[in-house]
Structures are given as structure tokens and as C-alpha cells.
Amino acid sequence: MSSEPKRQRLEQELASLWARSGLTGGFQVRWPAHMDLRHEASPRSYAQVAPGGHPVRFDFARAACALPRRNRTALLAHEVGHCLAPHGSEDDADEAAWRVLGVPIGYDRRWPGKGLQTTVQRRRNPGGDAERRRLERLAQAGDVQA
């Protein structure tokens, strides 16, 4: 598969997660050269998001397209999680991805540092509508973005 269909697939997966998140406003996907350089220097660095922008901007290294589906899905859900909890930690982004999107994220320790995001099995999703309402209440208080 050439790079363009792989990019389109990643962008479609991101759009699906975005729609499931309940976030309003648009987002933009970019493939800047600096992300490829960053990935070369740090092999687990595939993406970054600017959650406070209008539209929200997701930047990806081209190598993100070649990730196995489990890693790609977890990476995308993690980045959307940053938009759900824009002032939170990396762990908060993972938790938001699990509670709101239903994507449980773990880390593949074969990668350097903390590891690379991967989907994992969990017994049940505590999220759904109740969690979305909780996040909306927190957003009104300024703690997270609903």
C-alpha cells in the first residue's frame, strides 16, 4: 500500500475517534518534516497534538502510518485523550481515551522509554454517557475540555 492510502486510513481512524469523543470544533492533520526528524531521533515519537488550537492540530511522523493496528489505534486514542484532558498528564490522556472512547491503552515495553501505546484487554468500560457528562461538568469548572 502506498503512503497516501495509509495516510487516509490513519486520518479516517482519527476522524472516527474524534466523532466518538463528543468534542466540538474541527481538527487538522499535518505531516510536517520535523515530526519525521523527531521520530528518527526518538523512535517512539510518532505524534503530537495542540489541543488548545482552533482547529485542534494533530502532527504525525510518516512512520505512524506503518504501525500495527493495535499501536496505531492506541496512539490516536491517546492523542484524542489529550484533547479530552488538555491540562492533564500522559496518564490522564490514556484514562480519558479509556473512559470516553472505550480504548484501553497499555504500553509495549519493547520500545524505548515508557514504551509504545498499544490497545489492551479490559473487563469493562466505565465510561459512556455518564463519563461524558462528568467531563462536561469538569469542563465547566475549567479542569478539562468536554
Disulfide bonds with the S-S distance in Angstrom:
none
